[in-house]
Amino acid sequence: MAGRSGRTVRDLRRANRGAVLQRLYFDGPLSRFELGPVTGLSSGSVSNVVADLVGDGLVEEAGSVDSDGGRPRTLLRVTPDSGHMIGVDVGETRVRVELFDLTLTELARAERPLEPQRYEVDVIVDHIHAGIAEVLAAAGLAPERLLGVGIGVPGIVEHTSDRGAVVHGQTIGWDAVELEFLLRNGSPLPDGVPCFIDNGARTLGQAEMWFGAGRGARNALVVLFGSGVGACLVSPEAEYGRAVEWGHLTVRVRGRRCRCGALGCLEAYAGAESLLARWREEGGRVPRGADEETALTAMLAAAYPPAADTDTAADPVALAVLEETAEYLGAGLSDLINLFQPERILMGGWAGLQLGARFLPAVRKHALSYALRHPAENVTIELGSLGPDAVTVGAAILPLADFFARGGRRPDPDPQSPPPAWHTALQERTPR
């Protein structure tokens, strides 16, 4: 039965369960007494919801604390092994798959390196399938126990009713790739386990905002600096973040050709791939056969030799390319500052973290010098705090957020409801 607001009793129970579960998740352990004020629920509602969650195995006791003159209060926390998620990072140097328990403690991981400039869809799908099977086997976990699989990918992700998640990854040669459909075909996952596919910068932003350096900020930008560059905008209107194709902002008319095909994109100057290409073009000694991460390490060592190594002079070409890259990144950030006026900007991604503190002061200086004075005075620019695994953590948050939205209940499709159109198409197009 629906009330005047259109919400049913079932909706109300789901919302109450979700509120209690999230407060215990982010702020626990907490007592029943403490849960009332932070959730806005009455003591009776809290007791009923807690009993329900304990009965489902989602919440457990975690000791007790003294109360003011009364009996000790029992503390409650989320049960770590009551749910599991997989996060997948389809990066531009490797595919990383990680299995987490409900508290996002890593239980197993698998990695598959990618050859440079090789992003065949079938190869990526095979890597994801193999990685999922590997981490489940390593943890001895049945796939039916998963809450879902989250996948971060490069490019624009379009969510459709008839084809599932479709990826437009122009820089890697993906043109309207029906990734969700392809992943379901031959997947080690049963039909009841959902897949959530989104842009990798958005999953990075999700992780930093929930658990990292973005906590507490209402308006923030999280920048993914890897082979290319991207960003996630978080605001009150986009609480879970919105991916923006920042790397394809034009920073130089008729400039270098970007891998997207256009001229003068920020990514053509500031991504790790273009940074290394510019060093090579100027005569830099890029290690033969090295992957991007190894090559960037070599470039940094050439530009900034250890202070104790008095016999090695800094490579002026590597230093000049890095300094120019810092200015391009700073100028690109100034556009984001002027457009969105964030209170916090965080730089993550494997290249951003590798360049780290040595690179960030120059980026910050240029960003603030190019930006308008008022928004520049009200923004901080720092490194992300979750390390190189942040994209997989953020990807795993996608099914976790869905779990919270369901009030801590696993997906249980109504057998009377028709399956999504893409699922029907999969059955029709799969050879029998």
C-alpha positions in Angstrom: 0.0 0.0 0.0 1.3 3.4 -1.0 1.0 6.5 1.2 0.5 10.1 0.0 4.1 10.4 -0.9 3.8 7.3 -3.2 6.2 5.3 -0.9 5.0 1.9 0.2 5.7 0.2 3.5 8.3 -1.9 1.7 10.0 1.3 0.5 10.1 2.6 4.0 11.6 -0.6 5.4 14.2 -0.6 2.7 15.2 3.0 3.4 15.4 2.4 7.1 17.5 -0.7 6.7 19.8 1.2 4.3 20.1 4.1 6.7 21.1 1.9 9.6 23.5 -0.2 7.5 25.3 2.8 6.0 25.8 4.5 9.4 27.2 1.3 10.8 29.4 0.9 7.7 30.9 4.4 7.7 30.8 5.3 11.4 30.5 2.0 13.3 30.8 0.3 15.7 27.8 2.1 17.2 25.2 1.3 19.8 21.5 1.2 19.2 21.2 4.4 21.3 23.7 6.2 19.0 22.0 5.0 15.8 18.8 6.9 16.6 20.2 10.5 16.3 22.4 9.7 13.3 19.7 8.0 11.3 16.7 10.1 12.5 14.8 6.9 13.4 12.9 6.3 16.6 14.4 3.9 19.2 11.6 1.4 18.3 12.4 1.6 14.6 16.1 1.2 15.3 15.5 -1.9 17.4 13.3 -3.5 14.7 15.8 -2.7 11.9 18.8 -4.0 13.9 17.0 -7.2 14.7 16.2 -7.6 11.0 19.8 -7.0 10.0 21.2 -9.3 12.7 18.8 -12.0 11.6 20.1 -11.6 8.0 23.7 -11.9 9.2 24.6 -8.4 8.0 25.2 -6.9 11.4 27.0 -8.5 14.4 27.9 -7.5 18.0 31.3 -5.9 18.5 31.7 -5.5 22.3 30.1 -3.0 24.6 30.7 0.4 26.2 29.7 1.8 29.6 26.6 4.0 29.7 25.8 6.9 32.1 24.7 4.9 35.1 22.9 2.2 33.2 23.8 -1.2 31.8 26.6 -1.3 29.2 25.5 -0.6 25.7 26.2 -3.3 23.0 28.1 -2.1 20.0 27.2 -3.2 16.5 29.1 -3.4 13.3 28.7 -4.7 9.8 29.6 -8.3 9.4 32.6 -8.4 7.0 32.0 -11.7 5.3 28.2 -11.2 4.9 28.8 -9.9 1.3 31.5 -9.8 -1.4 32.1 -7.6 -4.4 34.5 -7.7 -7.3 36.1 -4.6 -8.7 37.7 -4.5 -12.2 40.0 -1.8 -13.6 40.3 -2.0 -17.3 43.3 0.3 -17.5 45.5 1.2 -20.4 48.5 -0.9 -19.2 46.7 -3.8 -17.5 43.4 -5.3 -16.4 43.3 -5.6 -12.6 40.6 -7.7 -10.9 40.2 -7.7 -7.1 37.8 -9.5 -4.7 36.6 -7.7 -1.6 34.5 -8.5 1.5 31.7 -6.2 2.5 34.1 -3.9 4.3 36.3 -3.6 1.2 39.1 -5.7 2.6 41.0 -7.2 -0.3 40.7 -11.0 -0.4 42.3 -11.9 -3.8 43.6 -10.2 -6.9 44.6 -11.1 -10.5 46.3 -8.9 -13.1 46.7 -9.3 -16.8 49.2 -6.9 -18.6 48.1 -5.4 -21.9 50.5 -5.0 -24.8 50.9 -1.3 -25.9 48.2 -0.1 -28.2 46.3 -3.4 -28.0 42.8 -3.1 -26.7 41.0 -5.8 -28.7 37.6 -6.2 -27.1 37.7 -10.0 -27.1 41.0 -9.9 -25.3 39.7 -7.5 -22.6 36.6 -9.7 -22.1 38.7 -12.8 -21.8 41.0 -11.1 -19.2 38.0 -10.1 -17.1 36.4 -13.5 -17.3 39.7 -15.2 -16.4 40.4 -12.7 -13.6 37.0 -13.2 -12.0 37.3 -17.0 -12.1 40.9 -16.7 -10.6 40.0 -14.5 -7.6 36.9 -16.6 -6.8 38.9 -19.8 -6.9 41.7 -18.2 -4.8 39.2 -17.2 -2.1 37.1 -20.4 -2.4 34.0 -18.3 -2.9 31.0 -19.4 -4.9 30.0 -16.8 -7.5 26.4 -16.9 -6.3 27.6 -15.2 -3.1 28.7 -12.0 -4.9 26.7 -8.8 -4.5 27.9 -7.8 -8.0 30.9 -6.9 -10.1 31.9 -3.3 -10.8 34.0 -2.5 -13.8 35.8 0.8 -14.6 36.7 1.4 -18.2 38.2 4.2 -20.3 35.7 6.2 -22.4 32.1 7.3 -22.3 29.6 4.7 -20.9 26.1 4.8 -22.2 23.5 2.8 -20.2 20.7 1.4 -22.5 17.7 -0.7 -21.9 18.1 -2.9 -25.0 21.9 -3.3 -25.1 23.0 -2.9 -21.5 26.2 -0.8 -20.9 27.7 0.4 -24.2 31.3 1.9 -24.2 32.4 4.6 -26.5 36.2 4.5 -26.0 37.5 6.6 -28.9 41.1 6.7 -27.7 41.3 2.9 -27.5 39.4 2.2 -30.7 36.1 1.1 -29.1 33.1 2.3 -31.0 29.8 1.6 -29.2 31.1 -1.7 -27.7 28.3 -3.7 -26.1 30.5 -4.6 -23.2 27.8 -5.7 -20.7 26.4 -8.0 -23.4 29.8 -9.5 -24.2 30.7 -10.0 -20.6 27.5 -11.9 -20.0 28.2 -14.2 -22.9 30.4 -17.0 -21.5 30.7 -15.3 -18.1 31.6 -17.3 -14.9 28.9 -15.4 -13.2 25.3 -16.6 -12.8 22.4 -14.5 -14.1 21.5 -13.2 -10.7 24.8 -11.4 -10.1 24.7 -7.9 -11.6 27.4 -6.1 -13.4 27.9 -2.4 -13.1 30.1 -0.7 -15.8 31.2 2.9 -15.6 34.0 5.3 -16.5 37.3 4.6 -14.6 37.7 8.3 -13.6 34.3 8.1 -12.0 35.1 4.9 -10.1 38.3 6.6 -8.9 36.3 9.6 -7.7 33.8 7.3 -6.0 36.6 5.7 -4.0 38.4 8.9 -3.0 35.1 10.5 -1.9 33.9 7.5 0.2 37.2 6.4 1.7 40.0 8.7 0.7 41.1 12.3 0.6 37.8 13.5 -0.7 35.8 12.6 2.4 33.8 15.6 3.7 33.9 17.6 0.5 30.7 18.7 -1.1 32.3 20.0 -4.3 35.3 18.2 -5.6 37.2 17.1 -8.7 39.1 13.9 -8.8 41.7 13.7 -11.6 42.8 10.4 -13.2 46.3 10.9 -14.6 47.5 7.7 -16.3 48.3 7.0 -19.9 45.7 9.6 -20.6 43.8 12.0 -18.3 40.2 12.2 -17.1 38.3 13.6 -14.2 35.2 13.0 -12.0 33.1 15.9 -10.9 31.3 15.5 -7.5 28.7 18.1 -6.4 25.4 18.2 -4.5 23.7 17.7 -7.9 26.0 14.8 -8.8 26.5 13.1 -5.4 28.0 9.9 -6.9 30.1 11.8 -9.4 30.0 12.5 -13.1 32.8 11.6 -15.5 34.0 14.5 -17.6 36.2 14.0 -20.7 38.7 16.6 -19.4 41.6 15.1 -21.4 40.0 16.2 -24.6 39.7 19.8 -23.7 41.6 21.8 -26.4 44.6 23.5 -24.9 46.4 24.4 -28.1 44.8 25.3 -31.4 46.3 23.2 -34.2 48.6 21.5 -31.6 49.8 17.9 -31.3 47.5 15.2 -32.6 45.8 13.4 -29.7 45.1 9.6 -29.9 41.4 10.6 -30.2 42.2 12.0 -33.6 41.7 15.7 -32.7 44.5 18.4 -32.5 45.6 20.1 -29.4 43.9 18.1 -26.7 45.2 18.3 -23.1 45.9 14.5 -23.3 48.3 15.1 -26.2 50.5 17.0 -23.8 49.7 15.8 -20.3 49.1 12.1 -20.5 51.9 9.7 -19.6 51.9 8.3 -23.1 52.4 11.7 -24.7 54.8 12.8 -22.1 57.1 9.9 -22.9 56.6 10.4 -26.6 57.8 14.0 -26.3 60.8 12.9 -24.3 61.7 10.3 -27.0 61.2 12.9 -29.8 63.7 15.2 -28.1 66.3 12.5 -27.8 65.4 11.1 -24.4 66.8 7.6 -23.6 63.5 5.7 -23.0 64.5 2.1 -22.0 64.0 -0.3 -24.9 61.0 -2.6 -24.4 59.9 -0.9 -21.1 56.3 -0.5 -20.3 54.9 3.0 -19.6 55.3 2.7 -15.8 58.9 1.6 -16.1 59.7 4.2 -18.7 58.2 7.0 -16.6 60.3 5.9 -13.6 63.4 6.1 -15.8 62.3 9.6 -17.0 61.9 10.8 -13.4 65.3 9.4 -12.4 66.9 11.2 -15.4 65.2 14.5 -14.6 65.8 14.3 -10.8 68.9 12.2 -10.0 69.4 11.4 -6.4 71.1 14.2 -4.4 73.7 11.7 -3.2 74.7 10.9 -6.8 76.9 13.9 -7.5 78.4 12.3 -10.6 75.1 12.3 -12.6 73.7 15.5 -14.0 70.0 16.0 -14.5 68.8 15.3 -18.1 67.7 18.8 -19.3 65.3 17.4 -21.9 63.5 15.2 -19.4 63.3 18.1 -16.9 62.0 20.5 -19.6 59.3 18.1 -20.8 58.2 17.4 -17.2 58.1 21.1 -16.4 56.0 21.8 -19.6 53.7 19.0 -18.7 53.1 20.5 -15.2 52.2 23.8 -16.8 49.7 22.1 -19.2 48.1 20.1 -16.4 47.9 23.3 -14.3 46.3 25.2 -17.1 43.9 22.4 -17.6 43.0 22.4 -13.9 42.5 26.1 -14.0 39.7 25.6 -16.5 38.0 23.1 -14.1 38.5 25.6 -11.3 36.8 28.4 -13.2 34.0 26.2 -14.6 33.1 24.3 -11.4 34.6 26.2 -8.5 35.5 23.1 -6.5 36.6 23.2 -2.9 39.0 20.3 -3.4 41.0 18.8 -6.4 42.6 15.4 -6.0 45.1 13.9 -8.4 45.2 10.1 -8.7 46.0 7.4 -11.2 49.3 5.5 -11.5 51.2 8.3 -13.3 49.9 11.0 -11.0 50.9 9.0 -7.9 54.3 8.1 -9.4 55.1 11.7 -10.2 53.8 12.5 -6.7 54.9 15.3 -4.4 57.8 16.3 -6.7 55.4 17.2 -9.5 52.4 18.5 -7.7 53.8 21.8 -6.4 54.5 23.0 -10.0 51.0 21.8 -11.1 49.4 23.6 -8.2 51.4 26.8 -8.9 50.3 26.9 -12.6 46.7 26.0 -11.8 46.3 28.9 -9.3 48.1 31.4 -11.5 45.9 30.7 -14.6 42.6 30.5 -12.6 40.4 33.4 -11.6 41.4 34.8 -8.2 38.2 34.0 -6.1 37.8 30.3 -7.0 41.6 29.8 -6.8 41.7 31.1 -3.3 39.0 28.6 -2.2 40.4 25.4 -3.7 43.0 22.9 -2.4 45.0 20.7 -4.8 46.4 17.4 -3.3 47.2 13.9 -4.2 44.6 11.1 -3.7 45.2 8.9 -0.7 44.1 5.4 -1.8 47.1 4.5 -4.0 47.1 2.7 -7.4 44.2 0.4 -6.5 41.7 3.2 -6.2 39.9 2.5 -9.5 39.2 -1.2 -8.5 38.0 -0.1 -5.0 35.7 2.5 -6.7 34.5 -0.2 -9.1 33.6 -2.5 -6.2 31.7 0.4 -4.6 29.2 0.3 -7.6 27.6 -3.0 -6.4 28.0 -1.9 -2.8 26.1 1.3 -3.4 23.4 -0.7 -5.1 23.3 -3.1 -2.1 22.8 -0.1 0.3 20.0 1.3 -2.0 18.3 -2.1 -1.7 18.4 -1.8 2.1 21.0 -4.5 2.3 19.1 -7.1 0.3 20.7 -9.0 -2.6 19.3 -8.6 -6.1 16.3 -10.8 -6.4 14.6 -10.2 -9.7 10.8 -10.6 -9.7 10.1 -13.8 -11.7 7.0 -12.2 -13.0 8.9 -9.3 -14.4 10.2 -9.6 -18.0 14.1 -9.6 -18.3 15.8 -6.6 -19.8 15.8 -6.5 -23.6 19.6 -7.0 -23.7 19.2 -10.2 -21.7 16.6 -11.5 -24.2 18.9 -10.6 -27.1 21.8 -12.5 -25.4 19.7 -15.6 -25.3 18.7 -15.2 -28.9 22.2 -14.5 -30.2 24.2 -17.0 -28.2 24.8 -20.2 -30.2 23.2 -23.3 -28.6 
